[in-house]
Amino acid sequence: MRIGDKLAQLRTKKSLTQDQMADLLDIKRARYNAWEHDIAKPDIEMITKLASIHNISVDSLLGIEQNENGKIIPPWATSKDKRDFKRMLEEDEEVMFDGVPIAEEDKEKIIRVMEAMFWDAKKKNKRKPIDE
C-alpha cells in the first residue's frame, strides 16, 4: 500500500478531514492533500508526527512488516517471497569461517547482511521482464 493510501485510510478511520489533519500537523491542507495523493512525500519529522497522531509505529505507517523473529520484510514482498525467506533462515547449518565456528554475535551480523542481499535479489528479479 502506498503511503498516500495509508494516510487517507488512517485519517478516515479517525473521522478527520484533511483540514483537521493539516491543523494537527501545523501545515497547509494542500501540503497534506499532496501526501495523500502521492504527489509529494512527508519528511521524517512529519512521518514521526503522523505516526504519533495515529498511535502507530513509523514502520507500520511506512508499510514495513516484521516476521515473528523481528526480521524486516519489505512491503512489496509476496507470500512466496516470505516463504522463501523463512526457508533460508531455517537452514540449521553451522556457520564457519576458515574451518572455525563463528561466534553467535558475528553470525547475527552475517544474517543481517544475508537478509539485505536476499531482499535486494528478490526486488531485482521482480523488475526483470519474463522471456517469452
C-alpha positions as CSV (number, residue, x, y, z in Angstrom):
1,M,0.0,0.0,0.0
2,R,1.3,3.4,-0.9
3,I,1.9,5.9,1.9
4,G,-0.8,8.2,0.5
5,D,-3.4,5.5,0.6
6,K,-2.3,4.6,4.2
7,L,-2.6,8.3,5.3
8,A,-6.1,8.6,3.8
9,Q,-7.2,5.3,5.4
10,L,-5.8,6.3,8.9
11,R,-7.4,9.8,8.6
12,T,-10.8,8.4,7.6
13,K,-10.6,5.8,10.5
14,K,-10.3,8.8,12.9
15,S,-13.1,10.6,11.2
16,L,-10.9,13.6,10.4
17,T,-10.9,15.9,7.4
18,Q,-7.8,16.9,5.5
19,D,-8.1,20.4,7.0
20,Q,-8.2,18.9,10.6
21,M,-5.1,16.7,9.9
22,A,-3.3,19.7,8.4
23,D,-4.2,21.7,11.6
24,L,-2.8,18.9,13.8
25,L,0.4,18.9,11.8
26,D,0.6,22.7,11.6
27,I,0.8,22.7,7.8
28,K,-1.5,23.8,4.9
29,R,-4.2,21.4,3.7
30,A,-2.7,21.5,0.2
31,R,0.5,20.0,1.5
32,Y,-1.3,17.3,3.4
33,N,-3.5,16.6,0.3
34,A,-0.3,16.2,-1.8
35,W,0.8,13.4,0.6
36,E,-2.5,11.6,0.4
37,H,-2.3,11.7,-3.4
38,D,1.4,10.7,-3.5
39,I,2.3,13.9,-5.3
40,A,4.8,14.7,-2.5
41,K,6.2,12.7,0.5
42,P,6.3,13.8,4.1
43,D,9.7,14.3,5.6
44,I,11.0,12.3,8.5
45,E,9.7,14.9,11.1
46,M,6.2,14.7,9.6
47,I,6.3,10.9,9.4
48,T,7.1,10.8,13.1
49,K,4.2,13.3,13.9
50,L,1.8,11.3,11.7
51,A,2.7,8.0,13.4
52,S,2.2,9.7,16.8
53,I,-1.2,11.2,15.8
54,H,-2.4,7.8,14.6
55,N,-0.8,5.9,17.5
56,I,1.2,3.6,15.3
57,S,4.9,2.9,14.7
58,V,6.8,4.6,11.9
59,D,7.4,1.2,10.4
60,S,3.7,0.5,10.3
61,L,3.0,3.9,8.7
62,L,5.6,3.1,6.0
63,G,4.2,-0.4,5.4
64,I,7.3,-2.2,6.8
65,E,6.4,-5.6,8.2
66,Q,8.4,-7.8,10.5
67,N,8.2,-11.6,10.8
68,E,7.8,-13.4,14.1
69,N,11.6,-13.2,14.6
70,G,11.6,-9.4,14.2
71,K,13.2,-9.6,10.7
72,I,12.1,-6.8,8.4
73,I,10.1,-7.7,5.4
74,P,9.8,-5.2,2.5
75,P,6.3,-4.1,1.7
76,W,6.5,-5.4,-1.9
77,A,7.3,-9.0,-0.7
78,T,4.8,-11.6,-1.8
79,S,3.7,-14.6,0.3
80,K,6.0,-16.8,-1.8
81,D,8.9,-14.3,-1.1
82,K,8.2,-14.6,2.6
83,R,8.1,-18.4,2.5
84,D,11.5,-18.4,0.6
85,F,13.0,-16.0,3.2
86,K,11.7,-18.1,6.1
87,R,13.1,-21.3,4.5
88,M,16.5,-19.6,4.1
89,L,16.6,-18.6,7.7
90,E,15.5,-22.0,9.0
91,E,18.6,-23.8,7.5
92,D,20.3,-25.1,10.5
93,E,23.9,-25.3,9.2
94,E,26.7,-24.2,11.4
95,V,28.3,-21.1,10.1
96,M,32.1,-21.5,9.8
97,F,34.9,-19.2,8.7
98,D,38.2,-20.9,7.7
99,G,37.0,-24.1,9.5
100,V,36.3,-22.3,12.8
101,P,32.7,-21.8,14.0
102,I,31.6,-18.2,14.0
103,A,30.5,-16.6,17.3
104,E,26.8,-16.0,17.7
105,E,27.1,-12.2,17.6
106,D,29.0,-12.4,14.3
107,K,26.5,-14.9,13.0
108,E,23.7,-12.3,13.6
109,K,25.7,-9.8,11.6
110,I,26.1,-12.2,8.8
111,I,22.4,-13.0,8.8
112,R,21.5,-9.3,8.6
113,V,23.8,-9.0,5.5
114,M,22.2,-12.1,4.0
115,E,18.7,-10.7,4.6
116,A,19.6,-7.5,2.8
117,M,21.1,-9.4,-0.1
118,F,18.1,-11.8,-0.2
119,W,15.6,-8.9,-0.4
120,D,17.7,-7.0,-2.9
121,A,17.9,-10.0,-5.2
122,K,14.2,-10.6,-4.9
123,K,13.4,-7.0,-5.8
124,K,15.8,-7.1,-8.8
125,N,14.3,-10.3,-10.1
126,K,10.8,-8.7,-9.9
127,R,11.9,-5.9,-12.2
128,K,13.3,-8.2,-15.0
129,P,10.9,-8.9,-17.9
130,I,10.0,-12.5,-18.4
131,D,11.5,-14.0,-21.5
132,E,8.9,-15.4,-23.9
